[in-house]
Amino acid sequence: MNTIDAFEKDIFSQVDFLKSFQKQKPISQSLQKNTIFSGSGDSLVSAMLAESFSGGVVRAIDPLDLYKNKLLVKSKNVYFVSISGNTITNVKTAKIAHKSTAITAKNNSRLSKSADNTILLCAPTSDVFTAGSITFLESALTCISLVKSIRLPNVSKIFSKANIDSKKIKVSKRIYVLGNLFTFPLAMFCAAKFYEVMGYDVHYCRIEQFSHMELFSAKKGDTVIIFEQKNAHNCNLAKNLKKIGMHVVHPDIPSDKLAQMLYCTFFSELIALNEAKKKRKKDCHFVTAKNIRNVSNQMIY
């Protein structure tokens, strides 16, 4: 199985998997005030979702920042999110944390062995090295459930809408993905899927900050994706961007915050997958870009 087919298989297996998803018991409010979530790549997105869904009570911090500022972790409970469990910075930082919990798919990983506790992820995958989807979804929902009591909405309906909406989308090779408090982490996730699958030039930013900074690097024909319910502010932004020749994608996302998270996750995966199919790609960019991946591996592991 090639890596694009594997990516597709994992994406479409998410709905069935969530029928048996095991959420966690939320951490008490008093403990949340002394808790940090950390991770890299997609796992940092999961950590950031924990922060936003907690109302900012828990913090999401980059693991290297934690390691270089050891006082941040020596008195904190830290949840390290890592699917492989072998990211070296997580492992080093887990050893110095006051109390560490690994959220990982690998029970015998270095992170799991270094942490005080382990929350084991068990989502089924295609067993092919490919871009993350179902593994991210499980880690993200696990992190959210640790800070907030959750009840999954109609996942099948949300996935179906995201699938239909994604098929209407055309994107350029340079994309800006905008989000708010709850969807900015998903803007980051969306960018990551285009990096991994297509190798495109994608920027993720907050809706307000885009008009102050990233907009000045944009050019006619670029794509702007807005992950927020339509309102006067972002509709005005979309209108003004269209006037200067930019392509705006503003999907009709649900109002419920957890439904938003699911929709933006599915939508992000599907638009990257559809772009790969349009370009008749068989393998993800990060799989074929061996020299770049080698540098990544040397730094991560």
Summary of the structure (lengths in Angstrom):
residues: 301
radius of gyration: 18.8
end to end distance: 26.0
largest distance: 55.4
contacts: 1034
relative contact order: 0.14
helix: 50%
strand: 14%
